[in-house]
Structure formats: structure tokens, C-alpha cells
Amino acid sequence: MKIFEIKDFNDITQNEETVLVLGYFDALHKGHQKLLTKARTVADKNQSKVALITFKESPKVVFAPYEETLLKHVHYPEKRYAKLAEFGVDYLYLIDFTSRFARISANDFIKTYITRLKTTTIVVGFDYRFGSDLQNSSYLEKHFSGQVIVISPVTVDHKKISSSWIKELIAKGQVAKANDLLGFPLSTRGIVSRGDARGRTISYPTANLALIDKTFVPADGVYVTDVIVQEKKYRSMTSIGKNITFDGKKSTIEIHIFNFNEEIYGETIEVIWLEKIREMIRFSDVKALVGQLKIDEQIAKHW
């Protein structure tokens, strides 16, 4: 997949006909994948390419009062782009959603961006809106000369899969359900930094994770996880939150990696969230804590 960062339509130099997919595609969940799979099928039939034009950050940043979550993502950028390639995108066009872009009407968007992308077919979701006048797929069908394919929603438990639903699940620690909606596991990337090394004294050494991406992380608790270290995957269990048994004041992400005893300070690792084991608990003493960690370990190892 080729990635282009553009300022406006003048930066587009597309030489091949494309099946164009439109949308934000933050979570890349099963609903998004349905659009991309359809686009790939049509492109293969027509011997054309799949193009996607989307935004690096959520358009809500422009319209809503600022809050930190507006700049957070479900996946870190490299993973998002790798998944787009995996789902069949040939050309990814990234543009900032600015006030200037927001002023473009639906008709002007068709005449400029869609025309420059040499689009023969457009694939959009049933609820897609575009242009300063907030037009929908019916407008595309009337004003675009090519084919418009509108994809119906994907539902689970009679509810439409959405990025907002997935974010709610992550915030509640329901990572197994979030993974089901995504179709692949949620993960978090970070650098291994020094902690208080207390885990070593109780035979449960941990890698302390310093986050390097603006991504959503699960709610406080203990989780079954896999961790990728130096391109190898290991089963692990991971805690998020304050170590309240030892009156911890700072929230941390600590990973105990099974069958692993190397020092990896400074390494960038990836934690893959599989399922929540339990909430964070204040234990009466170290013996009670270790007893629970042994139970957690067995759950994680046999998950």
C-alpha cells in the first residue's frame, strides 16, 4: 500500500482508475471491513485499484470543544495502516480535517477529490455524510457519474457495530467483546521503563510500560495478554492501575511475561489484550497477593 499525505486535491496524482472508499475508519471493525472487502472485490473484477481518502485525526477535533480523548485512537497509526493494507487498500490518502476542508460542499468534493482520484466506483457506509452541506449516499448516486455501492451495517446482538461502541467496551475493560467486534485483537505499544522492581521480590517480575501512542487503554484491572518482544510472542498477564496493596499513587501498566527472564529496558513492545481476569484489589498482605497472582497466572496460561 502506498501512503500519501496531501494538503488538498491538487496534491493527488492518481494515474490508475480506482474504487474509492470514503469514511474515517478509526477502529477498522467488522463493519469497516465489509466496505473494504466489497471495494477489493469490485477492483479485482475491474482490474483497478482500491483507494481510501481519510483523516489522520477525527473531524470532531474541529467541531467539538477540546478534550484529550478526541486525539486518541483505537489503534496506533502504523497498525491502522498495516490493517488497511491487509484489507485490500492500494492507495491511502491522508488529509487534515481543517476549517478549510470543512467548507467544501458535497458537489465540489465530487468535482475535485473524486475526479482527481479517477474514481469509477464509490463504496460508502449506509450512514455516510459528506460536504459542508452534509449530503448522503443518495446525493452521490445523483451527482456522481459512476457506480455507488452503499453497504448495510454489520450488527452483533441486534446492535450496529461502531467505533463508539468499541471505545465504550475498552473503557469498561471488556476487551474480549471489543476484539469480537474488531475481528482482531486490540493492542497497546510502549517502551519498557524502570519501575519500583517490587515484583522481583515476590517472584513476579514485571515490565513497566511507558505508552508511546495516543491510544485508548482498557480500564483498571488484571488481564490475560500476549506480548510481542523482539518480534516474538509470549503469553503474559498485565495489570493496569494503581498498586493499591502497596499504597501506589501512580497508575501503571505492568506486564509479567511467562517463561521470560531477559532484561528489556528501552525495548518497544506491544501488549495484546485478550480478556479481563479481575479488578484491582487491595490485599491484606504480600502472601495474599502472591496467592492471587498464582491463580491469575493459571487463568492466563490456560486461556
C-alpha angles and dihedrals in degrees: 000000000000118000123207125187108205136183096203142335092290089073092060114102102171113168100176130064113259144202100222124213117198128198143079099269100191100153098030089213127168091280091056090045090057089061094046093047091051091048091050091050093051093045092051091050092049095039091237136121133262114238128185125192114194145140131272090218133026116277086228088078088073098045106034131064108265121270128160096248091063089073095044123100136202089231131025112252098257092052092046091053094044090053092049089054090047090052092054109269113149100181124030117192115194121195134171115247099232134165087259092055091045090060093061112110122226091250093051090048089056093047095048116024100026093043093048090052090059089234120188097168132025123203118197139161122258091254099044116141127183144172131037087283092055098234123180139215092286089063090051091052091053099043106030115080096212135064121298118201117193116200121212120228124273111230136198120191088358090300127114114248109240140164090245091056091051091050090051090052092049090050089054093047092246093139097152090059091045089052090052091056092045096047089223133054126279115239141186128209128210149142120262107244134178118275131177091288090225091136091067091061092059097041093256106101115185138202109231110220123217107195117234100181136061095242134137113258126199125266120274114290145086118292143190104241144168118218129204113216120174090345093306124112122226131179112244145158121235134197125204122193142037118329092238095175087067094036092254114187099189127069113236141176110227125181125198106200116205119230092006128115106161124122108243105171109156094019119129109232135176124225116207112205114220110162141336115252102186148323123276108274135195107231124206093232144346092272091059090047093052090047090056093045089057089054091047090050093055092048092050095045093050098039 
